[in-house]
Structure formats: structure tokens, C-alpha cells
Amino acid sequence: MLRTHTLGEISEKIIGQKVKLCGWIDTIREHGKVIFFDLRDRYGKVQCVIVKSNESFENIKKLGKESCIKIEGQVNQRPKGSENPDLASGRVEVFIDSVEVLGKASQLPFEIDEKDIGEEIRMKFKFLDLRTEKMQKNLAFRSEVARAVREYFLKNNFIEIETPLLVKPTPEGARDYIVPSRVNPGKFYALPQSPQLYKQILMISGFDRYFSLAKCLRDEDLRQDRQPEHTQIDFEMSFVDSEDIMNFVEDMYRYVFDKVLGVKLGKFPRLTYEESMKKYHTDKPDLRKDKNNKKEFAFCWIYDFPLFAYNQEEGRWEPEHHMFTSPQKKYVDDLEKEPGKVRGELFDVVLNGVELGSGSIRINDPDLQERIMKVVGMSKQEAKKKFGFLLEAYKYGGPVHGGMGLGFDRLVALMLGYNDIREVIAFPKNKAAQNPMDGSPSDIDKKHLKDVHVDVRITEKADKKTVKSKKKTRKR
Amino acid sequence: MLRTHTLGEISEKIIGQKVKLCGWIDTIREHGKVIFFDLRDRYGKVQCVIVKSNESFENIKKLGKESCIKIEGQVNQRPKGSENPDLASGRVEVFIDSVEVLGKASQLPFEIDEKDIGEEIRMKFKFLDLRTEKMQKNLAFRSEVARAVREYFLKNNFIEIETPLLVKPTPEGARDYIVPSRVNPGKFYALPQSPQLYKQILMISGFDRYFSLAKCLRDEDLRQDRQPEHTQIDFEMSFVDSEDIMNFVEDMYRYVFDKVLGVKLGKFPRLTYEESMKKYHTDKPDLRKDKNNKKEFAFCWIYDFPLFAYNQEEGRWEPEHHMFTSPQKKYVDDLEKEPGKVRGELFDVVLNGVELGSGSIRINDPDLQERIMKVVGMSKQEAKKKFGFLLEAYKYGGPVHGGMGLGFDRLVALMLGYNDIREVIAFPKNKAAQNPMDGSPSDIDKKHLKDVHVDVRITEKADKKTVKSKKKTRKR
């Protein structure tokens, strides 16, 4: 180890000890024959002192802020009156014996803690932005939330199963990202919009409790709470009803909020879709007493959603959630008669006016599935092409099952009081789906394109046109 | 809940109780006026009895094996002499009151436990293959290994950080999968071969301990231990040397083997590359006493690898590991003189003759990085294009750091005694990189291709030609 302590471990307890420390120069003040600087790492800050007689004095003088160094020295009590109560290490300082420069910093493009820095420049120099106290905390917090979520599922006998990233193009609302196959000329994989089909297959396979923190990719136009890729707490359970799933998820959030924030959540209010629309004119009501209070967490459930929504433009019924959502039993017999009246085994969880996710009991009866497809005007042939393998699988003994996909980025952001999920993502994309730091997406050489049997073909304004065809998509 | 107990909870302890159970019909025997069948779920098997007077008798008779049902009944002691010592529930049976069919099974394409079923048909009906005791165990085991790995990193103050899936095409050994951008016509993302560049950026960002179980995608030709996508235990640490990393990883494996298998691993032998080559004629020696013993786990470290390997074909030096591996200090001054003599801060961990992963201390000095690039004949321009953002980032205070990428699928497979990683993957691809179950990769409609500005272009035998250009790739 290059260091004996992290900077979070430097305090009065070790006064008099010789230490080796590593970190970044945070602030630096020269007082003639003495230089004071704060050394910073993930765990804290420590004031260091170097005197002119030290051979590294001139070296430190020349070093820019944010340079990475290693020092050896002794932990001393600070002179009376010079303590800094804002620092955990504020009663001590390190008197430097020697300095080793690990990585010099060039002239910075911006002061790291400056507030008025444009988003684009922060993204380009993401490695500097990530050094801010805010981003250090946010990502550590995200890791803690993931840890608590996993703990909860694992102690409830769920198995974490990895579903594939190279999949069959999916019949979901949004547009798939596609990947040309080299070995299968002219064929393409899709990147998963969610593990939906695969988790249903896992239930048919007898894994009655599956979960994963799944990467989901959707080629949509971006906005504040949308990224080309996001993470979803994805799970599915067999032999349960809607009520069971809602209770389970409620307990999960309760566990996570308590564990990570020390916040005890009460029982989540439950509103039917109709109640919510009547009372709040939205199916994502914000039930906080003070709508601006970012430390108030008001969850609720919305249930009894219609199974179908009427698409005026196309003059046809379409699934409100997705094709695989089960209608409530009492509507099954007559669902063709008045599709608009049919309610689904379908429920949303909402936090502070933001939908965290949708869940449902799925259709496990191939005959019922066919009837639903008819109502939304999907031919057998089309269904077979899109997700025939799933329909086929249900012919071999599918259990009753359901589950949810719960936005993870959104959850973490809301827990920290942010609206923008980019605050809790290490390397987000900008609104043009680019990463200004690595310059992706970028050109590919012709040979590579030839290897995977595609050619670039840019038609005039093609990009403008396609932007329109987006659809409302929901979590699952 | 549709059930009161899982089938693992049925035993003598609850004799006399009324229960509701769900599961699949495993075996079925008709004895005139009585039918016996085993009901199966993830947790166990239970013998059920239904008599002719029961109204569901005829229904059960007609049901195929692997149908999914729910029953209500009473747990009874089995008649003396009919106990089954092989089953945890072998002293009891459930006398059925009523049966509800949840999902009928059609004629099965194969008997689930039959051994001589071709790989391809098992993959096509993966949902049946996954019902076998073997696959149920394997995936649950994989989840337990992942859990133990995460526990170890988290208790050692590592932060789990998600790196992006849509990235800049990477300068690694294998071929990238590429994804056309819709919003940026003619531009492409790559899918990550590993989080290598991003974890180095995270170190520059001050996260001194990062890990993730990362999905890595490589467009290579497939073989037993290679899949288009695999999972890697990926981590990076700042302010450490090679020794620290090796000790840390050794402790990690020790923790995981103890936790999941109850196996206490001894100290891992360490061999220099030269020693290993001399003694075993390989850098992946199998140090088991009995090479066929799948329950013996012989780890070792190989270190002191050459930094460069000479590519005879192309007449030039290339990195043995990757461009970012640091040479050992004593070779730095003269590395241009005799590149073949330079040893790297580079080490491999090997288990039973299989390389689990490579690690190294990275170069954090931009000047040294430039010299290395010169030795391998990479121009500044090329370097800038390929990973300029990383070289740029090191100009702002990069710490000393290193890490490893450790094959996770391979680890799980070896722990269970398999050579083929497909035994521990829920939805693997076949050797043609296809998934026979979902039919991926598949055709994409023209409109979608147009949206993302590409065209299919199949040149004669294009696929044959490209197969050749593969290279030896190593883990990182």
C-alpha cells in the first residue's frame, strides 16, 4: 500500500504518528516560508504543512490544484485558534517530511466546485466533475441503494439471474437499439428494452422468484429523466396475485429507505385509476403535503387500470401496459364486447408524482393471449414473428406469475432530491445521445462495417423525420 | 399467495395440516382407482395422491407431465413401507381435495431428465432445460457466488459503479459489437469489451475502490468457454502495488469459496512467467495433484510477464496485455532498447489450468504512455483517435492504480466442475452466436434500418473471410 491511512482516518487519535497519505491537492495557500494545502480523497480532507527548508517546497509551489500526490509526514495538533471545526480532521495537520508527485495536473478547464459551469463542459471533463463532493457522494449512495435492494431480494429467496443483452428485437413501445451480426450476415440482435420476455420464460422454467438490476436500452429521444440506457430493478414471482406483489414491493422500499436513509415509510395509500384521475387529474399524483419538500417521500399505488387504451390516430385498441398483462377475472368472459371497460391486473407505484414502475399479473393461458391479440388487431403471424417463442413456451405449463420493472436511476435520484437522473449516473449521455468525454458515438472504419455486412446510408433529413414516431412507453 | 408452502417445506412437521401447493407434475403413476404423482418446484418434490371419487381425477389422468397445477389437500404420513428416503418429504404425502390447472403442458419434445438430448434442441426449449434439477441448482449457485463476491468488495469499502454499455469503440484485442446511432447519422456506438477505459477514468475521478459485475461483449468466434457476452468481476484500486492487488484477490477467492462451498483455500503459489514456462511449458499450469479431480481447486499466480510480445507476422512489438500496463520500474529507463526484456507489473490468476483473469498496475504518466505507444508503433494520431480522452484525463492528476478483470462465468463453472460456461448461463448462444429459443439474431424491417441510417450489404463469402482475423485476447 502506498498509504498508511485514508484521509478519513486522520484525527486527534493518531497525533504524533508518522503517516503516508495519498490524495489530490484541494486548496493551496502560500505564506512566504510555509505552504498550507488541503489534501483530499474520497474519505475526507486533511491540512498539510510544508516549510521552505523542505526540498519539495519549490515543487509543491509549482504544482497545480488537483495534482495527485503522496506525502510522508507526522500528524500534529494544530496551533490553538487555527482549528477548523468544519473538517473531521480539523484539530490536526500533517507536517510534511517528503512529497512524491503521482500525477501532475495541467491548468484546469474550470474550478471543480464552481457552480456556473455548463453541463456540456462538465460532461467533457467528467473525471473532474466526478471529483466533486456531490458526485462522490451520489455514486457511493447509489451503490448503497443497490446493496440494500439486493439484500432484500436475496433474503426473500430470490435468485439473481442475468438475462442476455443480445436479444430478439422486442415488441415493446420504444425503438430497439440494433446490433448487426457478423456471423449471420444480414441479421441483427436488439439490445433489450427490458428483460420482460426472458423473465416470463424464467417463470415458465420454474424459477419462482427472479430478480436483477437490469440494464435497459431504448432508442428514444432524450429528456431529463430519460437516458439511452437505464437500470431497472426487475423481478418476477410465481404463484402470487397483484396484492402479493404490491405488498412485497412496498416492503422492499420500506427496507431500502430505512437501511440507506434511516427513513421509516408508512403504509402506501392505494388509489384506483379512476379515483386518482377524478381527484388529482393524473395517474401519477404527488401526495406530498409540501410539493417542494425534497425530503418528504410520498409513495402511492395506482391500480385497476384499464387494460386497453384507444388509439384515436390509428383507430384501434392498444395495450395500456403491454400485451402480456392479464385482464381481471370478472372481465375475461366479455372482453371483446367492450374493451374500454376491461380492467387489468395492472398497477403502478408512484413516488412524489413520479412513476417508479408498472407491474402486472401476466397472461399464462395461450388461448386468452390469442384473444387479447385479436382485440388489439395483431395477427397470429405478426405475434409469432415478434414473440412466438414466448407463446410457444406457455404451451408447456406456465405458472400464474407477475412482476414489475422499477426505475432504479429515478429512485436513487429522488432519494437524493434530484429531478435529473444524470446526477446519479457516472457516465451519462447528453440530449443528443452523445458522451462528450469519450466522443461516442463515432465513426467506424469501412472494414469493420463490411465485416458486419452493413453500409452507412444517410438519407436527407432522415433523422428529423424519425424523431416523431415515438410512443408513450411505460415501465414494466 | 396461491400457496401456503413451497414444496421444500413439506415434511413430517406438518402432518395433519391442510395445505395449498403449486408446482409441476414430475412423475405420474396410475394404479386403477388411485393416481400418485410427484409435484415439483424449485425447493423440492412431494408425492400427491388423488382417488377416483375426486372430481379432478379424470382431469389429472389426462394432464401431461410438466403441467403446472395448484392443489389443496392434507399432509399425511405415508403408509409404512412406502417411505422414500431419497426425498426430504419422503415420509409424507399429500391427499388431494381439489386441483386447479394453472398451465397445461403439451406433448414434450424430450423427457426433461433424459441425458442424450442434443444441445440444439435443449437450447430451443431452454425453458424445459432450465427446469432440470441441474440447471435449477446451477443458476441458484451462480446467484450465491455473485452475492459472496459483492459482499466481499462492499465490506472492503468498494463502490459498485455502473459503466456504460454504449461506448466509444475500444482499442482492445477483439472485435467490437457496434450499434448504429439514429440521432447521429453515420455514427456508431460500440458495446464494451470490458469497462477498462472507464474504470481507469474512475480512478482519475478519485473513486479509489471501484467494482462491478460487468457485462463484456466481444464479437469473436465462439468455443466452449467463450460467449458473445460474458460477465466479469471487474475492479480497480488506487494507491496500491501489484502485491496488494494479488493479496486482495486471493482473499476474495478465499472468502467466496469458504462462503459458498465451505472450501478453505490455502495460500496461492506464485510463479514467475519464466518459472512457469520452464517447469510446465505453459503460463496456465494446472497444479492439481489429480488433474481429473473436479473438486480440487488449485489456484496460482503467474507474474513477471514480459510487457511486449513480438508479432512475427506484422514484424512489430505489441502489448502482451494491453497498452496501459505499467512496465516494472527497473526497466523504465531503457525500455526502448530491448523491449523483449521488459517485464510488466502484470499478473494472471490461474485455477486448475484455466486463466481466470489478468491484472496490472496501469500507466498513469502521460509521458511514459507515449513512449510505450512508440515502441508498439502506434502513432499519436491513432492513439488520440482510439483513446485520446483517457490520455487527456491523465493530464489532470492520475493516481497510481491497478486492477483486474476476473472471468465470472468461468469461475462459477469451475466451482461446479464444468468446462463449458454454458452450463451456468441462463440463455447462452450457440456456436453460430444464435439463440435457438428466441431466434436471434433475426431480420430487421427496412424502415428501422433506414431510421438508423444503415443498409444491409452482403458481399460474397464476407463472413468466411472475416473469421480469420481474430487475435489472442486476454482478460483485464
Interface residues (C-beta under 8 A of the other chain):
Chain A: M1 L2 R3 T6 C22 W24 R40 D41 R42 E66 S67 C68 K70 L102 G103 K104 A105 S106 L108 F125 K126 F127 L128 L130 R131 M135 Q136 L139 A140 R142 S143 A146 R147 R150 L154 I159 E160 I161 E162 T163 P164 L165 L166 V167 K168 P169 R175 D176 Y177 I178 V179 P180 S181 R182 V183 N184 P185 G186 K187 F188 Y189 A190 L191 L197 Y198 I201 L202 I204 S205 G206 F207 D208 R209 K215 L217 D219 D221 P228 E229 T231 S238 F239 V240 D241 D244 N364 D365 G388 F389 A393 Y394 K395 Y396 G397 G398 P399 V400 I425 A426 F427 K429 A432 A433 Q434 N435 M437 D438 G439 S440 P441 S442 D443 I444 H448 K450 D451 V452 H453 V454 D455 V456 R457 I458 T459 A462 D463 T466 V467
Chain B: M1 L2 R3 T6 C22 W24 R40 D41 R42 E66 S67 C68 K70 L102 G103 K104 A105 S106 L108 F125 K126 F127 L128 L130 R131 M135 Q136 L139 A140 R142 S143 A146 R147 R150 L154 I159 E160 I161 E162 T163 P164 L165 L166 V167 K168 P169 R175 D176 Y177 I178 V179 P180 S181 R182 V183 N184 P185 G186 K187 F188 Y189 A190 L191 L197 Y198 I201 L202 I204 S205 G206 F207 D208 R209 K215 L217 D219 D221 P228 E229 T231 S238 F239 V240 D241 D244 N364 D365 G388 F389 A393 Y394 K395 Y396 G397 G398 P399 V400 I425 A426 F427 K429 A432 A433 Q434 N435 M437 D438 G439 S440 P441 S442 D443 I444 H448 K450 D451 V452 H453 V454 D455 V456 R457 I458 T459 A462 D463 T466 V467
